[in-house]
Amino acid sequence: MKALKMLICLGLALIAMPLQSALAAGGKTIDHYIPMDIDGDHWAWDEINDFVNADIIEGYMDEDMNMYVKPGDNVTRAQFTKILVKALSLENSGTPKTFKDVKPSAWYYDYVNTASSLGIINGKQNGTFAPDAYITRDQMTKMIVLAFEKTVKFPSVTTQKFPDVNKDYWAYDYINKAAAKEIVQGYGTSFKPLNLATRAQAIVMVRRGLAQEQANLPDAEGVKSFLKGHILKENSLVEANAYDKLMALYEENGTGYYLTEARELGGIYFPAEDGYTVEINDTNLSLNILSISDRFLTIEATGMIGRFIYKSDDFNMDFTSKMDGAYNLKLDSESGKWKIYNYLPYFDEEAFEE
């Protein structure tokens, strides 16, 4: 997606072709990944944007195909269970509990069953789960600790972190275990356990938990080798104008926003008319891991230079630009392979200097 994004970011719609149907190919369009009610200034932007791009959470689409994350809304017990199950790629293990208010026809049925079978949720004493009730911060923290206890090394002995969580409080250990790993940070010195959790808080806490998974780190050089092979093959296919093979490469190695973007925008920006060429010098390609955990990596790619040439009767363009950027990858639970779910190019201001 490097060459495509160079043109997209620059706003150079060079070829007038109809938009491909991403809905037909994968069920989503780029609109599903662009929240209209949150931007980079929001305190939870990085975590929310990451979960959206990785297909862990979905926003609310209106009739005009605008997506809203609603970060300040309270999150229900069923919604949080879904976030947790999807983020950790949890699978049903053993016999789940039967809850009187969780019917097989409910959208959350499988998520609740999975979490229940793993002992993450137990429900209430009256035999219900209360899926539509808003989850409190202490309830959410307990679920997070139980979900991560096999992959995150929590302290066996906890010390009091928040004055408003006493040692005799039922969630004392869960809250302080999560605080010890910086999964929860509270409001200054207070945790406010009975406050209703927001969608932003839920996403941030789960994302912090994923970052703390360091027990089964992947072979870093192996993942870098995979990504380097993908980039070099991508470059050669772009230069050869081999559109079908390039799209097959994205289908094989991509997921989430990265794949959706390729499906939807590739048809506009890639199939080259006569006079349009891309030349990529990748002899100095260098990969550097920015962050690593058991299931997620961010890898920076630097050292590549692209030359973009377009000549026609009406318009000529010839510019050279650095093609540095960062790739987000996640471990695909079904295939056991690493997949690219986002690529963020660094804008090269020098390319436009006189």
N, C-alpha and C positions, 0 to 999 in steps of 0.2 A: 504493500500500500504506500510505499514511500513516494514513488513517482506520481501516483494518483493524488496523494495528499499535498504534494508540492503545488500542484495546479489548483486543487480545491482551496487550500489556504490562501492562495493568491487571488482567488476569485476569477480565474481565467477559464471561462466556459468556451473552450475553443471549438468544440464539435457539437453541432446541433443534432442530437439524437434523442429519441424519446426515452424517458426514464424506464429502467427495467423494473419488473414487478418483484420486489423483495417479498411481498406478501405471499406470492405464489411459491417462492423458493424456500422461505424460512419462517413465515408467519409474522415477521416484524419488519418495520422500516426504520430508517434513521430517526424518524420522529419519536419512536419509542424510547430513544436513548438520550433525548435532549430535554431535560426538565426546564419548565418555564417559570418555576417559582423558587429557584435557588441558583446561586452563581458562586463564583470562586471566593467571594467575601464571606460566605456562610461558614460558621465554625466547623460544621461537619461536611463541608463540600468534598474533601478528598475521599473520605470513606464512602459517602453516598454515591459519588460519581464512579468510584471503583466498583461498588456492588451493582450499580446499574449496568455498567459496561460488561461485567462478568455474568450477567443474567441471573444474579442471585436475588435481586428484587426487581419488581416491575412497578412503574408508576400508574397513575390513573389517566386514561386517555379520554379527552372530550370529543365531541362530534366533529370538531375541526382538526382533529389529529394533533392536539396540543397535549403534552404529557406533564403531569404534576406529581411531584414526590410527596408533597404535604408533610414536610419534615417536622412541623410543630404539632401535628395531630397525635392524639393518644393512640397507642397500638393495642389491639386486642390480644388475648391469650392465644387464639388460633393464628393470628397473623404473625406473632412472634415465633410460635412453634414452626411455622413454615420457613421463616427467615433462618432459624437455627438449623433446621434439617437440610435446607438447600445449601447453606454456607459450608457446612461440614460434610456434605454428601453422605448423610447418615442413611443406613439401611436397616430394615426391619430385622430384629434379632430376638427370637423367642416368642412368647405369647403376650400380646398387648392386653392391657386392661380394657374392659368394656364399660363405656360411659353412657349413661341413659340419654344424654343430650348430644351425643355425637353419632349421627346417622350415616350409613354408608353412602347416601346421596350427597352429603355435604362436601364442599370443595376441599375442606381441611381434613377429611377423614383419614387419608393415607398418612399425612404429616403427623397427626395426633397419634395414630397407631404406631408409627415408627418411633416417635419420642417416648411413647409409653412402654414399648417393648424393650427399650434401652434403659428404662428407669429414670428418664429425665423428667417425666411428669407423672404424678400420682393421682391428680384430681382432688376433689373435695370429699369430706367424710360422708356426704349424702349420695355418693356415687355419680356425681356429675363432674364435668370438666369446666363448664362455664366458658365455652369458646368465644362468645361475643362480649364477655366482660373485659374491661380494660385491665391490662397487667400493671402491677405496681413494681417499683424499682427493686424491692427485696425479692419478689417472686421471680423477676427476670434474672436477677443475679444468681439465684439458686440454680435456675435452669442452665445458665451459662457455665457455671462451675461443674455441674454434673455432666454436661455435654463435652467439656474439655478435659475432664479429669484423667483421661487415658492418654492425652497427647500434650498436656501442659503440666509441668512439675510445680504443683502448688505446695506451699509450706504445710507441714504436718501440724505445726503448732502456730496458732495465729495470735497476734497482738492487736489490741484495740486501736483502730485508725480514726474512727469518727465518734465524737462525744455523744451523738444522738443514737448510737447503736450500742446498747449495753450488753454485757457478757451473758445475761440471761435471756436475751432476745433470740427467737427461734432461728433467725437468719444470720446470727453473729458470725459464725465460722465462714459461711458462704461469702458474705460481704467483705470480710477481712482477707480471705484467700484471694478474692478477685482484686482487692486493693493492693495486695502485696505484689501482684503481677502487673499492676497499673492498667488493668482492664476496666476498673471503675476509678473515678477520681473525685466524685462528689461535687458539692457546691462549697468551695473553700474548705472549711473544716467539718462541714455537715454532709451527711449522705441523704437524708430525707427518704427513708425506706418506704414510707407509705405513699409518697407522691406517685401519680400515674406516670408511667414512662412514655416518652414521645418516640415517634418513628426514628428521628435522628439519633436519639440516645441509644435505641436498640441496635441500630446499624453500627454505630461507632463502637459500642461495647463488643459486639460480635467480631468486628474487624480487628480490634485490638487483640482479642483472643486468638484469632488466626495468626496474627503476627508473632504471638508467643509460642506457637507450635514449632519447637526446635528439636524434637526427639528423633525425628526421621527425616532429616534434611536430604534433599536430592543431591546427586552427583553434580556439583556446580559446573564442572568442565563438560560433563555430558550434555547438560541443558544448553550451555553456550555453544557446543558443537552443533546441536540440533538447530538452534536459532541462526547460527552462521550459515549452515547449509541452506536453510530456508531463504535467507536474505540473498545469498549468491545466486540461487536458482531463480528467485524473483527478479533479480536484476537482469539476468540473461534472457528471461522470457519477455520482460518489458522491452529490452533492446531489440529482440527478434520480432516484436509485435505478435507474439504467440498468445492471443487472448484466451482461447479455450484451455490451453495448458496452464496459464496463469490462474484462471478461475478454479481449475481443479486443484492447484496448489493451495489456494486459500480454503477450499472446502476441506482439504486434508489436514491442514495445520491451524486453521482458524476456528474461532467460536465467538459468541457474544457480539459486541459492537464491531469488532474487527472484521468478522465474516459478513455481517449485515451490510457494513459499509462497502465491502468489495462487491457484493451482489447488486447493491442498488446504484452505486456511483461508478462502478467499473464500466458500465455500458455507455456512460456519458463521456468519461475522460480518457478511456484507454484506447478503444478501437481507432487506430490512427488513419486519417486520410493521407493522401500523397502530400509530402512536404513536411510531415510532422515526425520528428525523431527524438529519441532520448538516448543520451550516452552517459553511462555511469562508470566512474573510476572507483573501484572498490578494493584496490590493491592494499590500501592502508586501513582497511576495516578493523576496528578494535571493539571488543565487547567487554563491558565492565558491569558486574552485578551491584546494583544499588541497594537492593533489599532481598532477603531470602527467608523463607519459612518452609514448613513441610509441604504446603500446597500452593504457595504463591511466590512468584519472583518478579522483580523489576530489573530489566537489563538495559543498560545504555549502549547504544551503537554510535560510534564516532569514526571519522576518517574518510567517509565517502563524499565524493563530489559528483554532482549531476549537471549535465548540460541539456537544456531543453530548447529545441529548435522547432519553430513552426513558420512555414512560409506559404502564403496564398496570394491571390490577386488583391485581396482586401486587407490583409494583415500579415505582418512579419514580426517574429519574436526570436530572440536568441539570448539566453542568459544562463549563467553558471551559478550554482548555489551549493553550499554545504548541505549534506543530507543527514545530519545528526538527529538523534531522537531516542526515545525510551519506549521499550516494549514491556507490556504487562502479560505475564503468562500464568496459567493455572493448571493444576494436575486434573485431567479429565477422569472422573471416577469410573466411567464405563469402559473406556479403552485403556486406561492406565498410562496414557501418553500426555505429554505437555502440549497445551494449546495456547495460541496467542489470542488474547481477547481485546487488546487495545494497542495502538501505536500512536505516540504523541511526538510529532516532529518539532524540532527546535527551529524557530523562525530565524532565518539568516538575513540580518539587516544589511550586511556588507554586499549582498547580491544586488542591492538596489541603490547603492551609493554611486554617484557620478565619478 
